[in-house]
Amino acid sequence: MLAGCVRRYILLVPLAAALALLGCDNFSSDIAAVKRAKTLPGQSNEELVMDLAGARASIEWTAERSKAYDSDDIIAVTAEINRLGQAGQRSKVELVYLHNRQTKKVSFEELRLNGARQDLLSGALNLMFLDQFKLQLQ
């Protein structure tokens, strides 16, 4: 009796785990596609993020289905840069890209500095100032 229960348990646990994994989305290919894409001429998105990060920063790439679009094929990929300056100043830069799985296109969606969404002009200026003072922040 006990042997039959153990045998069923041994067979059902891997099956349940495999089914659970099938329900999970894997966004690694979306992140890889965004990293390879060139939103700016001559520089991949990964190179841009690495350049913005500098020496004293950590970078985390995440992805999820876009909440702004009613499509399972549009994935929002975020590059989060956490920078720490010598005086202890912390700044967080988030670059959000969209990857369309059907068309294989990547586009830049938005920029957030310390959690605040930036419009195109002020975001570009703030990034320029952050980049200009990167040596002081490092």
Secondary structure, DSSP 4 states (H G I P E B T S, - for coil): -HHHHHHHHHHHHHHHHHHHHHHS---HHHHHHHHH--SBTTB-HHHHHHHHH-SSEEEEEEEEE-SSSS-TTEEEEEEEEEEE-TTS-EEEEEEEEEEETTT--EEEEEEEETTEEE-HHHHHHHHHHHHHTHHHH-
